[in-house]
């Protein structure tokens, strides 16, 4: 099969890709452990794609238990250059409503317990996270929303919002009311538990990354809406998942044709402090796939 250059990470409610034809299961090992589950490769239309259920099929892993480094490294092993991340979020804005979709362009990382870099222990790199999302990928996702029949202006139908800050918390508990208001005071637009350090690691792996965030609730800040619960969030997740599948089909078709060059594809060119010649053989072997 042709090498998949497009990867999809399915979050809560998206444990498989219905459109994936001729799926093949890959159980990969990496220098950073094993991924959340087997990666599935196949084709969507005529475009080769690799898919991973972020929490594992059956949703068995907490956000803090996710093997983020192994997940991203596994995509890199398969040759992925573009990564579309789908995840559930709570809204911190009145105009970002449940069942809407959001294309965040910034992150605030408040996680505490997660390994967030491939480097260290013999090699140093400092990638820029000033612009963590590939704008060319968000352009494609925005067009895919329209192509799949999504609304751009409506007071009743779900909308796609271009831009916003995703604040990532450790979880697995939802926020307190005080925390929810604090996140709003930061200027955050949505809240989730999984896009960090995923986005950081994708940048270190020189993979272009974009997030399709599915709004399920208003967290707990809203004075007139019920506080988020797992039950209510999952109910909206299932409604959102069908829309996400349609968007992904369109986005994969566009991305397969255009294959844009991204700044992320050259992220290490100005970030690598320890040059390969100065790495020990063991360190170089650990990073070889990432360095190219």
Long-range contacts (C-beta under 8 A, 24 or more apart in sequence): 1-41, 1-42, 1-43, 1-48, 2-48, 3-48, 3-78, 3-79, 4-41, 4-48, 4-49, 4-50, 4-78, 4-79, 4-80, 5-48, 5-79, 5-80, 5-81, 5-82, 5-259, 6-47, 6-48, 6-49, 6-50, 6-80, 6-81, 6-82, 6-83, 6-84, 6-252, 6-255, 6-256, 7-49, 7-50, 7-51, 7-52, 7-75, 7-78, 7-80, 7-82, 7-83, 7-84, 7-207, 8-49, 8-50, 8-51, 8-52, 8-83, 8-84, 8-85, 8-86, 8-248, 8-252, 9-51, 9-52, 9-54, 9-71, 9-83, 9-84, 9-85, 9-86, 9-87, 9-198, 10-51, 10-52, 10-53, 10-54, 10-86, 11-54, 11-55, 11-85, 11-86, 11-87, 11-88, 11-194, 11-214, 12-54, 12-55, 12-59, 12-87, 12-88, 12-233, 12-234, 12-237, 13-88, 13-214, 13-234, 13-237, 13-238, 13-240, 13-241, 14-53, 14-86, 14-241, 14-244, 14-245, 15-53, 15-55, 15-57, 15-58, 15-59, 16-40, 16-51, 16-53, 16-57, 17-42, 17-44, 17-49, 17-51, 17-245, 17-248, 18-245, 19-44, 19-45, 19-245, 19-248, 19-249, 20-44, 20-49, 20-51, 26-50, 26-74, 26-78, 28-74, 28-77, 28-78, 30-69, 30-70, 30-73, 30-74, 30-77, 31-73, 31-285, 31-286, 32-67, 32-69, 32-70, 32-73, 32-115, 32-118, 33-67, 33-69, 33-70, 34-67, 34-70, 35-67, 35-70, 35-71, 35-74, 36-61, 36-66, 36-67, 36-70, 36-71, 39-74, 39-75, 39-78, 41-78, 44-248, 44-249, 44-252, 44-253, 45-249, 45-252, 45-253, 45-256, 46-256, 47-252, 47-253, 47-255, 47-256, 49-252, 50-75, 50-78, 50-80, 54-87, 54-194, 62-171, 62-172, 63-170, 63-171, 63-172, 63-193, 63-194, 64-111, 64-113, 64-114, 64-170, 64-171, 64-172, 66-114, 66-194, 68-114, 68-115, 68-116, 68-197, 68-198, 68-201, 69-115, 69-118, 69-201, 71-198, 72-198, 72-201, 72-202, 72-204, 72-205, 72-207, 73-118, 73-205, 73-289, 73-290, 75-205, 75-207, 76-205, 76-207, 76-289, 76-290, 77-289, 80-207, 81-207, 81-208, 81-259, 81-262, 81-265, 82-134, 82-137, 82-207, 82-208, 82-255, 82-259, 82-262, 83-202, 83-207, 83-208, 83-209, 83-210, 84-137, 84-141, 84-210, 84-212, 84-248, 84-251, 84-252, 85-195, 85-198, 85-199, 85-209, 85-210, 85-211, 85-212, 86-211, 86-212, 86-214, 86-244, 86-248, 87-192, 87-194, 87-195, 87-211, 87-212, 87-213, 87-214, 88-192, 88-213, 88-214, 88-216, 88-233, 88-237, 88-240, 89-166, 89-190, 89-191, 89-192, 89-213, 89-214, 89-215, 89-216, 90-174, 90-175, 90-190, 90-191, 90-192, 90-215, 90-216, 90-217, 90-218, 90-219, 90-228, 90-233, 91-189, 91-190, 91-215, 91-217, 91-218, 91-219, 92-167, 92-180, 92-183, 92-184, 92-188, 92-189, 92-190, 92-191, 92-218, 92-219, 92-221, 93-164, 93-184, 93-189, 93-190, 94-222, 95-161, 96-161, 96-164, 96-189, 96-190, 96-215, 97-158, 97-159, 97-215, 98-215, 98-216, 98-217, 98-218, 98-236, 99-158, 99-215, 99-236, 99-239, 99-240, 99-243, 100-158, 100-159, 100-160, 100-161, 100-215, 101-145, 101-150, 101-158, 101-159, 101-160, 101-161, 101-212, 101-213, 101-214, 101-215, 101-240, 101-243, 101-244, 101-247, 102-160, 102-161, 102-164, 102-166, 102-189, 102-190, 102-212, 102-213, 102-215, 103-133, 103-138, 103-141, 103-142, 103-160, 103-161, 103-162, 103-163, 103-164, 103-210, 103-211, 103-212, 103-213, 104-133, 104-163, 104-164, 104-165, 104-166, 104-189, 104-190, 104-195, 104-211, 104-213, 105-131, 105-132, 105-133, 105-135, 105-138, 105-163, 105-164, 105-165, 106-132, 106-133, 106-164, 106-165, 106-166, 107-132, 107-165, 107-166, 107-167, 107-168, 107-195, 107-196, 107-199, 108-165, 108-166, 108-167, 108-168, 108-183, 108-186, 108-188, 109-168, 109-196, 109-197, 109-200, 110-167, 110-168, 110-169, 110-170, 111-168, 111-169, 111-170, 111-196, 111-197, 112-170, 113-170, 114-170, 114-196, 114-197, 115-197, 116-196, 116-197, 116-200, 116-201, 117-197, 117-200, 117-201, 117-204, 118-201, 118-204, 118-205, 118-287, 118-290, 119-204, 119-287, 121-283, 122-274, 122-279, 122-280, 122-282, 122-283, 123-274, 123-279, 123-283, 123-287, 124-272, 124-273, 124-274, 125-204, 125-268, 125-271, 125-272, 125-273, 125-274, 126-271, 126-273, 127-200, 127-203, 127-204, 127-267, 127-268, 127-271, 128-203, 128-267, 128-270, 128-271, 129-199, 129-200, 129-203, 131-263, 132-199, 132-200, 132-203, 132-209, 133-199, 133-209, 133-210, 133-211, 134-208, 134-209, 134-210, 134-262, 134-263, 134-264, 136-208, 136-260, 136-262, 137-208, 137-209, 137-210, 137-255, 137-262, 138-162, 138-210, 140-210, 140-251, 140-254, 140-255, 140-258, 141-210, 141-212, 141-247, 141-251, 143-250, 143-251, 143-254, 144-247, 144-248, 144-249, 144-250, 144-251, 144-253, 144-254, 145-247, 145-250, 147-250, 147-254, 148-243, 148-246, 148-247, 148-249, 148-250, 149-246, 150-243, 150-247, 158-243, 161-189, 163-189, 164-188, 164-189, 164-190, 165-189, 165-190, 166-190, 166-191, 166-192, 166-195, 166-211, 166-213, 167-191, 167-192, 168-192, 168-193, 168-194, 168-195, 168-196, 169-193, 174-219, 174-220, 174-227, 174-228, 174-229, 175-219, 175-220, 176-220, 177-220, 177-221, 180-219, 180-220, 180-221, 181-221, 183-219, 184-221, 190-215, 191-219, 202-264, 203-264, 203-267, 204-267, 204-268, 204-271, 204-290, 205-290, 206-264, 206-265, 206-266, 206-267, 206-268, 206-290, 206-292, 207-264, 207-265, 208-260, 208-262, 208-264, 208-265, 209-264, 212-244, 212-247, 212-248, 214-240, 214-241, 214-243, 214-244, 215-240, 216-240
